[in-house]
């Protein structure tokens, strides 16, 4: 099953959860090269929304992810938290770092890219949810319009960066049979609902994260708790190393190279002790 022209050539695609801060980047660097070899991965996608200390991406953190085995970096609502990303995405239109399709017209960067693998090309699309993100256009209308004008028929994987599980599940069903996979990100909390939908689309509500385990989705517990107990928001401390293990959440999706339909989706979750980083 290594010939890309074979109808049963199977693409093995790893979607890595949202990489959070320095510990997440170090865990990815420590684990991904071995995973690529052991799991015979054809493509690795990672959401880099929080790679720069929990606040978007920098040029350096994006390049670090790409240099450590990630083929495509996706993002979401905070891709421009670091000002440098605006000009970098504008002046580097071919870099495999994506921003959501349903940003307003004229936003720098691109929402999709095509990657060549040994078993044929794969396209990756980035979308952002609208629930709690009112500045975004409707992801449903945006993706429908995009698919209508799409000229390629290669396998398509969608990173849907969204808050509400309901919106993620509904989009999965909305795109069932039209894309190979709809993989949710953003909450940094892995869900146990990975499955194949009726018409051949792999779906999971949230892949999870790569980051410090003894936290609230990457945030220090004190920082996350304070608004609930006192209505006081505490800005997260920068460059503070969280003690304890680092979790590596991901899903492994298998797509038929010719049809683009999914044949399997399984969670791949690992834990790395911090003294190994």
C-alpha positions in Angstrom: 0.0 0.0 0.0 2.8 2.4 -0.8 1.9 3.2 -4.4 0.0 6.5 -4.6 -1.9 5.3 -7.7 -3.3 2.3 -5.9 -7.0 2.7 -4.9 -6.1 1.3 -1.4 -3.0 3.3 -0.7 -3.6 4.6 2.8 -2.4 8.0 4.0 -1.4 8.0 7.7 -2.0 11.6 9.1 -1.2 12.7 12.6 -3.1 15.7 13.9 -1.3 17.1 17.0 -3.3 19.0 19.6 -2.6 22.7 20.3 1.0 23.1 21.2 1.2 25.2 24.4 4.3 27.2 25.3 7.9 26.0 25.7 7.0 22.7 27.4 4.7 21.8 24.6 7.3 22.7 21.9 10.0 20.7 23.8 7.7 17.7 24.2 6.8 17.8 20.5 10.5 17.9 19.6 11.2 15.0 21.9 8.4 12.7 20.7 7.5 13.5 17.1 10.6 12.2 15.3 10.2 8.8 16.9 6.5 8.8 16.2 7.0 9.6 12.5 9.2 6.6 12.2 7.3 4.1 14.4 3.9 5.0 13.0 5.0 5.4 9.4 3.4 8.8 9.2 2.9 10.5 5.9 1.8 13.9 7.2 1.9 15.7 10.5 -0.3 18.7 11.2 -0.1 20.6 14.5 -2.1 23.5 15.8 0.3 26.3 16.9 -2.3 28.7 18.3 -0.6 28.8 21.7 3.0 27.9 20.9 4.4 31.3 22.0 3.8 31.1 25.7 0.0 30.7 25.2 -0.3 33.8 23.1 -0.3 32.9 19.4 2.8 32.3 17.3 6.1 34.0 16.7 8.2 33.5 13.7 10.7 31.6 15.8 8.1 29.3 17.4 6.5 28.6 14.0 9.9 27.7 12.5 10.7 25.6 15.5 7.6 23.5 15.0 8.3 23.0 11.3 12.0 22.1 12.0 10.9 19.5 14.5 8.8 17.4 12.1 5.5 19.3 11.6 4.5 19.6 8.0 1.7 22.2 8.4 1.0 24.5 11.3 -2.7 25.5 11.8 -4.0 28.2 14.1 -7.2 30.0 15.1 -8.5 33.2 16.7 -5.2 34.2 18.2 -2.8 33.7 15.3 -2.1 37.4 15.3 -1.5 37.9 19.0 2.1 38.5 18.2 2.4 41.5 15.8 5.3 40.1 13.9 3.0 37.4 12.4 1.0 40.0 10.4 4.0 41.0 8.2 5.5 37.5 8.2 2.5 35.8 6.8 2.0 38.7 4.3 5.6 38.5 3.0 5.8 34.7 3.1 2.8 33.5 1.2 4.1 29.9 0.7 5.0 29.1 4.3 2.9 26.2 5.6 1.4 28.2 8.5 -2.3 28.7 8.1 -4.9 31.1 9.5 -8.7 30.4 9.4 -10.5 30.8 6.2 -13.4 32.8 7.7 -11.3 35.8 8.8 -12.4 39.0 7.1 -11.3 39.6 3.5 -7.8 41.1 3.2 -6.4 39.3 6.3 -2.8 38.3 5.7 -1.9 34.6 5.3 -3.6 31.7 3.6 -6.2 29.3 4.9 -5.3 26.2 3.0 -2.2 24.5 1.6 -1.4 21.5 -0.5 1.3 19.1 0.8 3.0 16.4 -1.4 3.5 13.1 0.4 5.0 9.8 -0.9 1.4 8.5 -1.4 0.1 11.6 -3.1 -1.0 15.2 -2.3 -3.1 16.2 0.8 -4.8 19.5 1.3 -5.3 21.1 4.7 -7.9 23.8 5.5 -8.2 25.9 8.6 -11.5 27.2 9.9 -12.6 29.0 13.1 -15.9 28.6 14.9 -18.3 31.5 15.4 -19.8 30.7 18.8 -18.0 33.2 21.1 -16.1 34.5 18.1 -18.5 37.0 16.6 -15.9 38.7 14.6 -15.6 35.7 12.4 -17.7 35.0 9.3 -19.9 31.9 9.4 -17.6 28.9 9.0 -20.5 27.0 7.4 -21.0 29.6 4.6 -17.3 30.1 4.2 -16.4 26.5 3.7 -19.4 25.9 1.4 -18.3 28.7 -0.8 -14.7 27.6 -0.7 -15.6 24.0 -1.6 -17.7 25.2 -4.6 -14.7 26.9 -6.1 -12.2 24.2 -5.2 -10.7 22.7 -8.3 -8.7 20.0 -6.5 -10.1 16.6 -5.6 -7.2 15.4 -3.4 -7.9 14.3 0.2 -8.8 17.2 2.5 -8.3 17.6 6.2 -10.0 20.4 8.1 -8.8 21.9 11.5 -11.9 23.4 13.0 -10.7 25.7 15.8 -13.8 26.3 17.9 -15.1 26.7 21.4 -18.5 24.9 21.4 -18.6 21.1 21.1 -22.0 21.4 19.5 -20.7 23.6 16.7 -17.8 21.2 16.0 -20.1 18.2 15.9 -22.6 19.9 13.6 -19.8 21.0 11.2 -18.6 17.5 11.1 -21.9 16.3 9.9 -22.3 19.3 7.6 -19.1 18.2 5.8 -19.5 14.5 6.0 -18.6 12.9 2.7 -17.2 16.1 1.3 -13.9 16.1 3.3 -11.7 13.4 4.7 -11.5 14.7 8.3 -12.9 17.4 10.5 -10.6 17.7 13.6 -11.6 20.1 16.4 -9.1 22.2 18.3 -9.1 25.2 20.7 -10.3 24.0 24.1 -7.1 22.1 24.7 -9.2 19.4 26.4 -9.2 16.1 24.5 -12.6 14.5 23.7 -13.4 10.8 23.5 -15.7 11.0 20.5 -13.3 10.2 17.6 -15.4 8.3 15.0 -16.1 7.8 11.3 -19.3 9.5 10.2 -21.8 7.9 7.8 -20.3 9.1 4.5 -16.6 8.6 5.2 -15.4 11.7 7.2 -13.3 11.2 10.3 -14.3 13.5 13.2 -13.3 14.4 16.7 -14.6 17.4 18.7 -11.2 18.3 20.2 -7.8 16.8 19.7 -6.5 18.3 22.9 -3.1 19.9 23.5 0.6 19.3 23.9 1.5 21.1 27.1 1.8 21.0 30.9 -0.6 18.5 32.4 -1.1 19.9 35.9 -2.9 23.0 34.6 -6.2 24.2 33.3 -5.7 23.8 29.5 -2.2 25.2 29.8 -3.0 28.0 32.3 -1.8 27.9 35.9 -4.6 26.7 38.1 -4.5 30.0 40.1 -4.8 32.1 37.0 -7.8 30.1 35.7 -9.5 29.9 39.1 -9.4 33.5 40.1 -12.1 34.9 37.8 -14.5 32.2 39.0 -14.0 33.0 42.7 -13.4 36.8 42.7 -14.2 38.1 39.2 -10.5 39.3 39.1 -8.6 38.4 36.0 -4.9 37.6 36.6 -2.7 37.8 33.5 -0.7 34.6 33.1 2.9 34.8 34.1 5.3 34.7 31.2 8.1 32.2 30.8 7.2 30.3 34.0 7.9 26.6 33.8 5.1 24.5 35.1 6.2 21.5 37.1 5.0 18.0 36.4 4.4 15.9 33.3 3.6 17.1 29.8 0.7 15.6 27.9 0.9 14.9 24.2 -2.6 14.7 22.7 -3.1 13.7 19.0 -5.3 11.7 16.7 -4.1 9.4 13.9 -6.3 9.5 10.8 -6.1 7.1 7.9 -7.4 8.2 4.5 -7.7 6.4 1.2 -5.3 8.3 -1.0 -7.5 8.1 -4.1 -11.0 8.6 -2.7 -10.0 10.9 0.2 -12.4 9.0 2.5 -11.4 8.1 6.0 -11.0 4.4 7.0 -9.9 5.0 10.6 -9.4 7.5 13.3 -7.8 6.8 16.7 -6.6 8.8 19.6 -2.9 8.8 20.3 -2.2 10.2 23.7 1.2 10.1 25.5 2.7 11.5 28.7 6.2 12.7 29.1 7.8 13.4 32.5 9.2 16.9 32.8 12.7 15.6 33.8 13.0 14.1 30.3 12.6 17.5 28.6 
